[in-house]
Amino acid sequence: MHDQLGWTGGSVAHFDLLDARLSASIASAIDITPTFIIGPPRSGTTLLAQILAHGENVLSLSEPFFAVRALRPRASRMMFQILRSYFHWHARVPPTTCTTELFGYLRACAWAKHQRLIIKEVFSEFDRPHPFSNTETTNAIADSGAAIIAIVRDPYDTVASTLRAVNRYLTGWRRRLFWLACEAIPHFKCDEEIVRHATRNWALFADWVRRDCRVLVRYEDLIHDPAAEVRRICDRVALPFHERMIAQRRRPASFGGLGDLNVVLGPSRSIHNRAVGRGRTLTPAAREIVRKVCGPSAAELGYPE
């Protein structure tokens, strides 16, 4: 099996074989110990990655491995060329790469500037094979022994926010625009399919979290008391806390990648709770789907019915 697949395409099976080597690559990173932020889509992963990007000597990247898996080769290479120029990296983007090569490249960029490397990845499981499915990557990260911050959000709010985002960005002309960058955009026939997928994905993530002891962050706790929660996170992953992490601030200079466009591209905003309770907009039928699939797991993570 040839390693050079990432920029030139390749099946999901190819990526699965390469992901199996990622844990060893991360575990061998003695000089730069990475911290990973992992959670379902629309659970606050991008927000937390941006918050921690305001720390001293931190390089925070959003979904670099997901970009290589899901984007077209030219689009993913363009993204890393933009990041390289923005962050003034001296290392050149490799002409071809796999997950292990990409991790080595990002680690080298952080090491050259004496920065702490924080990588945010979403947990996304589709019926396989599908380029948007990255369970193998997240399992490899967990197996490596790297520091992991798992973030979770109320399942009703997560599903409602996912439904809203899919209907806004993956339909009509926006879907055609995303198709130019992504090889395989998920296609949902109706709102119920979106709800069922987001619900199943949330439940699978909850099971994944409970199998290992890791730093668990609830989105609601981060919103309601950001100072206490960010301090706790920093203590658990040995990252120095700085007041500017939670203050109203400018966009951090050491943050970029994929994710919520309002967070990645826009200026940093004060943390607010307007998104809490969004699950109330779900129909009774959708809420029943969430209750049946996520109920027991949600209660264990502090979300009683």
Secondary structure as GFF3:
##gff-version 3
##sequence-region A 1 305
A	DSSP	alpha_helix	12	19	.	.	.	ID=ss1
A	DSSP	alpha_helix	22	27	.	.	.	ID=ss2
A	DSSP	beta_strand	35	39	.	.	.	ID=ss3
A	DSSP	alpha_helix	45	52	.	.	.	ID=ss4
A	DSSP	beta_strand	58	62	.	.	.	ID=ss5
A	DSSP	alpha_helix	64	70	.	.	.	ID=ss6
A	DSSP	alpha_helix	73	87	.	.	.	ID=ss7
A	DSSP	alpha_helix	99	112	.	.	.	ID=ss8
A	DSSP	beta_strand	116	122	.	.	.	ID=ss9
A	DSSP	alpha_helix	135	143	.	.	.	ID=ss10
A	DSSP	beta_strand	147	152	.	.	.	ID=ss11
A	DSSP	alpha_helix	155	169	.	.	.	ID=ss12
A	DSSP	alpha_helix	172	179	.	.	.	ID=ss13
A	DSSP	alpha_helix	191	211	.	.	.	ID=ss14
A	DSSP	beta_strand	215	218	.	.	.	ID=ss15
A	DSSP	alpha_helix	219	224	.	.	.	ID=ss16
A	DSSP	alpha_helix	226	236	.	.	.	ID=ss17
A	DSSP	three_ten_helix	243	245	.	.	.	ID=ss18
A	DSSP	beta_strand	255	257	.	.	.	ID=ss19
A	DSSP	alpha_helix	261	264	.	.	.	ID=ss20
A	DSSP	three_ten_helix	278	281	.	.	.	ID=ss21
A	DSSP	alpha_helix	284	300	.	.	.	ID=ss22
###
